[in-house]
Amino acid sequence: MENTIEIQSLTPLLPQVPSGTLPKAAMFLSGSGSNAQEILRRLSAESAPSFQVACLVTDAPTTSRANELGKLYNLPVVAEDIREFYHARGETRVSIMTPKGQEIREEWTNALRTKLAPYGVSFGIFAGFVPLTNLTADLPCLNVHPGDLTYRKDGQRYLVGLHEIPVERAILEGLDWLRSSVILATPVTGKGDDMDGGPLLGISRPMEMVIPEAQLAEFKAIAAARPPRRPAGGFKDALESFASERQSDLKEAGDWVVFYPVLKDFAADRYYVDKKQGKLYFRQGNGNFLPIQTVQYGKDGSRELLLG
């Protein structure tokens, strides 16, 4: 009876799909597509997949690997070049830092909505997708993030942000590990400051990171001397370089460990929320629901529920 009451108060994160059909996903990528390719490789090897990729989506059709992967896996590619979109409207920089930039971003998002409509997708997979978009308000979009979102300061997730920022924050905190997190991306509000605030569906096991004290002191001095705004193209200093190298290591040790199994569990309708209490629940194989903080996934295929 207790479990029945819980079920009545819970909402599945996966939208309902017709009986006997697999959920369809749109996979979004902006660059090399390494995460996208790893997901497609593993999905194509499944004898009984829990979802299908209906199309690839890119904001950078001339520089990303979307068209290459589309040909390799026989998938259609939905493209809307965001740089051309901004330039055609008189903007030299692709940004949502100004009211006009935000207006153009919504217009660009609407163009994507129109192109995506025929595919009937149930959820999105952000596999290295750079632009913030309010497609996240239309359908659940899962995003892999190079930071341990269980780590908090003053009650808030601390290892957040774009580019190498989450890894740099972990370094400057003196942490000796890194993890990748998979979240349900939230709609963009304002300038996107709360983009990493969605439900935390999974984390990888920690990847060791060793930083000698002298090197850490050097990195802290570099961070203190930086200008307040990140230059176009990055800071190009020793801290950013070190963080970029560790983030590259984390892709195989973290992203490739956690992303695909979270997608499988998501498509198998494992994740639920209690909207009144703001709690995340995981539906077990026996039908029972457990309140969780998140799920930790290992390279060996293990899954550990971290109870919340």
C-alpha positions in Angstrom: 0.0 0.0 0.0 2.9 2.4 0.9 4.4 1.9 -2.6 1.0 2.4 -4.3 0.6 5.8 -2.5 4.1 6.8 -3.6 3.4 5.9 -7.2 0.3 8.1 -7.3 2.4 11.1 -6.2 5.2 10.5 -8.7 5.6 11.8 -12.3 7.8 9.9 -14.8 10.6 12.0 -16.4 10.1 10.1 -19.7 7.1 11.2 -21.7 4.6 8.4 -22.4 5.2 6.6 -25.8 2.8 4.4 -27.7 2.6 0.8 -26.4 5.1 -1.5 -28.1 7.3 1.3 -29.5 10.7 2.5 -28.4 11.2 6.1 -27.2 12.8 8.2 -29.9 15.7 10.5 -29.1 17.2 13.4 -31.0 21.0 13.6 -30.4 22.6 17.1 -30.4 26.3 17.8 -31.1 28.4 20.8 -31.9 31.9 19.4 -32.4 33.9 16.2 -32.6 30.9 14.0 -31.6 33.0 11.7 -29.5 30.3 11.2 -26.9 27.7 10.9 -29.7 29.7 8.2 -31.5 30.3 6.3 -28.2 26.5 6.2 -27.6 25.7 5.2 -31.2 28.4 2.5 -31.1 27.0 1.0 -27.9 23.4 1.4 -29.0 24.0 -0.4 -32.4 25.5 -3.3 -30.5 22.4 -3.9 -28.4 20.2 -6.9 -29.2 17.3 -5.3 -27.4 17.8 -1.5 -27.2 15.6 0.5 -24.9 15.5 3.6 -27.2 16.3 4.6 -30.8 18.0 7.7 -32.1 15.7 9.3 -34.7 18.0 12.1 -35.9 21.2 14.0 -35.2 21.0 17.7 -34.6 23.8 20.3 -35.0 24.3 24.0 -34.8 27.6 23.7 -36.7 27.0 21.7 -39.9 30.2 22.7 -41.6 32.6 22.0 -38.6 30.9 19.3 -36.5 31.0 15.6 -37.3 27.2 15.4 -37.4 27.0 14.7 -41.2 29.8 12.1 -41.0 28.1 10.2 -38.1 24.8 10.5 -39.9 26.2 8.7 -42.9 28.0 6.2 -40.7 24.8 5.2 -38.8 22.3 6.0 -41.5 20.6 8.8 -39.5 19.1 12.1 -40.8 20.8 15.3 -39.8 18.9 18.4 -38.6 21.0 21.5 -39.0 20.6 25.1 -38.1 23.9 27.0 -38.3 23.8 29.3 -35.2 26.7 31.5 -36.3 25.0 32.2 -39.7 21.7 32.8 -37.9 23.3 35.5 -35.7 25.3 37.1 -38.4 22.3 37.3 -40.7 20.7 39.4 -37.9 23.6 41.8 -37.6 25.3 40.2 -34.6 29.1 39.3 -34.8 29.0 37.3 -31.6 26.9 34.3 -30.7 25.7 35.2 -27.2 22.7 35.6 -24.9 24.3 38.2 -22.8 22.1 41.0 -24.3 18.4 41.3 -24.8 18.9 41.1 -28.6 21.1 38.0 -28.3 18.4 36.3 -26.2 15.7 37.3 -28.7 17.8 35.8 -31.6 18.4 32.6 -29.5 14.7 32.1 -29.1 14.2 32.7 -32.9 16.9 30.2 -33.6 15.3 27.7 -31.2 11.9 28.1 -32.9 13.6 27.3 -36.3 15.0 24.1 -34.7 11.6 23.2 -33.3 10.1 23.4 -36.8 12.7 21.2 -38.3 12.5 18.6 -35.4 8.7 18.3 -35.4 8.4 15.6 -38.0 10.6 13.2 -36.1 8.3 12.8 -33.1 11.1 12.6 -30.5 10.4 11.9 -26.8 13.7 13.2 -25.4 17.0 14.9 -26.3 20.6 13.8 -25.8 23.1 16.7 -25.5 26.3 15.0 -26.5 28.6 18.0 -26.7 26.0 20.6 -27.7 27.2 24.1 -27.0 24.3 26.5 -27.4 21.8 27.0 -24.6 18.3 26.4 -25.9 14.8 26.3 -24.5 14.1 23.1 -26.4 14.6 21.9 -22.8 11.2 23.3 -22.0 9.6 21.2 -24.8 11.0 17.8 -24.0 13.5 16.3 -21.4 17.1 16.7 -22.6 19.9 14.8 -20.9 23.3 16.5 -20.7 26.6 15.1 -19.6 28.6 17.6 -17.5 32.4 17.5 -16.6 31.9 18.1 -12.9 30.7 16.3 -9.7 27.3 17.9 -9.1 27.0 16.2 -5.7 29.8 18.6 -4.5 28.3 21.6 -2.8 29.3 24.9 -1.2 26.9 26.9 0.8 24.2 24.5 -0.1 24.7 25.0 -3.8 26.2 22.9 -6.6 29.7 24.3 -7.0 31.3 22.5 -9.9 29.1 24.2 -12.5 29.7 26.3 -15.6 30.8 26.1 -19.3 34.1 25.1 -20.9 36.8 24.1 -18.4 35.2 26.0 -15.5 33.9 22.9 -13.5 37.3 21.2 -13.7 39.1 24.4 -12.8 36.9 24.9 -9.8 37.7 21.3 -8.7 41.4 22.0 -9.1 41.3 25.2 -7.1 39.3 23.5 -4.4 42.2 21.1 -3.9 40.0 18.1 -4.8 41.8 14.9 -5.7 39.1 13.5 -7.9 36.8 14.3 -10.8 33.5 12.9 -11.9 31.1 13.3 -14.8 27.5 14.0 -14.1 24.4 13.5 -16.2 21.6 15.9 -15.6 18.2 16.8 -17.0 18.9 20.2 -18.6 16.7 23.0 -17.4 15.1 25.8 -19.5 17.3 28.9 -20.0 16.4 31.8 -17.8 18.1 35.2 -18.2 21.7 34.5 -19.2 21.7 30.8 -18.4 23.3 31.1 -15.0 21.2 28.2 -13.6 21.8 25.8 -16.5 23.3 23.0 -14.3 20.4 23.0 -11.8 18.3 20.1 -13.1 17.8 16.6 -11.6 21.0 14.7 -11.2 20.4 11.4 -12.8 23.8 9.8 -12.6 27.5 10.2 -11.7 30.6 8.3 -12.6 32.9 6.8 -10.1 35.7 9.2 -9.1 38.7 9.6 -11.4 41.9 10.3 -9.4 43.5 13.7 -9.9 47.0 14.4 -8.4 48.2 18.0 -8.1 51.4 18.8 -6.1 51.0 21.6 -3.5 53.4 23.9 -5.4 51.5 23.5 -8.6 48.2 24.1 -6.9 49.6 27.4 -5.4 50.7 28.4 -8.9 47.2 27.7 -10.3 45.6 29.8 -7.5 47.9 32.7 -8.3 47.0 32.4 -12.0 43.2 32.4 -11.2 43.6 35.4 -9.0 45.4 37.4 -11.7 42.8 36.7 -14.4 40.5 39.4 -15.8 36.9 39.1 -14.7 35.6 38.1 -18.1 36.8 35.1 -20.1 38.4 36.3 -23.4 37.1 34.9 -26.6 39.0 31.6 -27.2 39.8 31.2 -23.5 42.5 32.4 -21.1 45.2 30.3 -22.7 47.2 29.9 -19.4 48.6 27.0 -17.5 45.5 26.5 -15.3 43.2 26.3 -18.4 45.6 24.0 -20.2 45.9 21.6 -17.2 42.1 21.6 -16.7 41.6 20.9 -20.4 43.9 17.9 -20.2 42.1 16.5 -17.1 38.7 17.1 -18.8 39.9 15.1 -21.8 40.9 12.3 -19.5 37.5 12.5 -17.8 35.7 11.9 -21.1 36.7 8.2 -21.2 36.9 7.7 -17.5 33.6 9.6 -16.8 31.4 10.6 -19.7 31.7 7.2 -21.5 31.1 5.4 -18.2 27.9 7.2 -17.0 26.1 8.7 -20.1 25.0 5.6 -21.9 23.7 3.6 -18.9 21.8 6.7 -17.7 20.2 6.9 -21.2 19.2 3.3 -21.0 17.7 3.6 -17.6 15.9 6.8 -18.6 14.4 5.2 -21.7 13.4 2.2 -19.6 11.2 4.6 -17.5 13.4 4.3 -14.3 13.4 8.0 -13.2 10.5 9.7 -11.5 10.0 12.9 -9.5 7.8 14.0 -6.7 7.1 17.5 -7.8 5.7 18.6 -4.4 8.7 17.5 -2.5 11.2 18.0 -5.3 12.6 14.5 -4.8 14.1 12.2 -7.4 13.0 8.5 -7.4 14.3 5.4 -9.1 12.1 2.6 -10.2 13.7 -0.7 -9.4 13.3 -3.9 -11.4 10.8 -5.3 -8.8 8.6 -2.2 -9.3 9.5 -0.5 -6.0 10.5 3.2 -6.0 13.3 4.5 -3.9 14.1 8.2 -3.2 17.6 8.9 -4.5 20.2 11.6 -4.5 21.5 10.1 -7.8 22.9 6.9 -9.2 26.6 6.0 -9.4 27.7 4.0 -12.4 30.9 2.1 -12.8 33.1 0.9 -15.7 32.2 -2.7 -14.8 28.5 -1.9 -15.5 27.6 -1.6 -11.8 24.9 0.6 -10.6 24.7 2.0 -7.0 21.7 4.0 -5.8 22.8 6.9 -3.6 19.7 7.3 -1.4 18.4 10.8 -0.8 
